[in-house]
């Protein structure tokens, strides 16, 4: 069985968390910026939820990072 989707969810979550912390934001702060519940941010960060492309763009806006830069970070963490 291919674990790639699980690994990608984990990398997305760790990246969101690292960028959020770098910005000095709480989960609540980021949730407000993205108009979602704090628990949704938590679920993304622990790799239990995989955000849609639309939500990734919202997260990037809240994290003050270009989506292209975000995906470049994700791509760097995924081994093919």
Residue pairs with C-beta under 8 A, 6 or more apart in sequence:
4 78
5 50
6 47
7 78
8 50
8 74
8 78
9 47
9 48
9 49
9 50
10 47
11 74
11 77
11 78
12 44
12 47
12 50
12 51
12 56
12 74
13 44
13 45
13 46
13 47
14 45
14 47
14 77
15 70
15 73
15 74
15 77
16 30
16 41
16 44
16 45
16 59
16 63
17 45
19 63
19 65
19 70
20 26
20 27
20 29
20 30
20 41
20 45
20 63
23 63
23 64
25 33
25 62
25 63
27 38
27 41
27 42
27 45
28 38
30 41
30 59
30 62
30 63
31 37
31 38
31 40
31 41
33 58
33 61
33 62
34 41
34 55
34 58
34 59
34 61
34 62
35 58
36 55
36 58
40 49
43 49
44 50
44 51
44 59
51 59
56 67
56 70
57 67
59 70
60 66
60 67
60 70
63 70
